Amino acid sequence: MRRSNTLAKWEIWIRGIIAAGVSGGANGVVTGFAAIGIDPNHFNLDAGFHHTLTIGGVSAAISAILGVALYLRQSPLPVVDEPQQPTISS
């Protein structure tokens, strides 16, 4: 039972890291496409599409790294239960 409990904690922790990366990356993509509204002459879906994809990709990568870093600050490693020592009752 103890082994599966520890494995489940690690699985939850890894899923949290993945979720933080995906969430941060999605946020970065949205931020990248928001550049179209800020500078439509340079970032657009026509001649400036390469620039739009570049800023979206860079923003997604940075946001994903930041999301994972913030998750790791909150949950550095899963807590593993220490083995219980038998106690002598008197």
N, C-alpha and C positions, 0 to 999 in steps of 0.2 A: 504494500500500500504506500509506503514512504517513497519508493522509487517513482511510482506513477504520479504522486503528488508533486515531487520535485520536477519531473518532466513536464507536467502541466503548467507549473509556474514559469519554466523557461519558454514554453510555447506561447504563453500569454505575453511574456516580455518581448519575444521576437516579433509576434504579431503587432505589438504596440509600436515597435521600431518601424515596421513596414507601413503601418497606418500613418505614422507621423511623416514618413517620407512621401507617401502618396498625397497626403493632405497638403503638405508644404509645396510639393511639385505642382499640384492643381492650382494652388493659390498663385504660384509664380506664373503659370500660363495665363491666368486671368489678368494678372498685373502686366504681363507683356502685351496682351491685346488691348489693355487700357491705354497703351501708348498711342494707339490709333486716334483716340479722342484728344490726346494731348498735342500731338504733332502729326496731323493727317498728311502733311506734305512729304514727310520723311518716312513715316510708318503707315503703310496702307496695304490693301489686298491686291494691288495692281503692280506698279513698278517697284514699290518698297516692300514687297512681300518677303524678300530675303531678310531685310532688316527687321521686319516684324517677327519672323520666325527666330531670328538670332536673339533678339531681346527677350522673346518669350522663353526660349530654351535656357538662356543664361539665368534669367529670373527664376525659372522652375528649378534649376539645379541648386542655386543659392538658397531658395526657400526650402527645398527638400533637406539640404544639409542643416539648415537652421532648425527645421522641425525635428529632425533626429537628435540634434544636439540638445534642444530644449527637453525632449523626452528623456534623454539620458541623464540630464541634470535632475529631473524629477524622479526617475527610476534607474539608478546607475546599474544595478544588477538585481536579479530576483533574490529574495530572501530564501535561503535554504535552511530547512529545519535541522537543528543540531540533534545528533542522536541522544536519546534520553538515557541517563545513567540510572541503573536500578537504585532505589533508595531502600535503606534498611529501616523498617519501622520498629519502634520499641514498645 
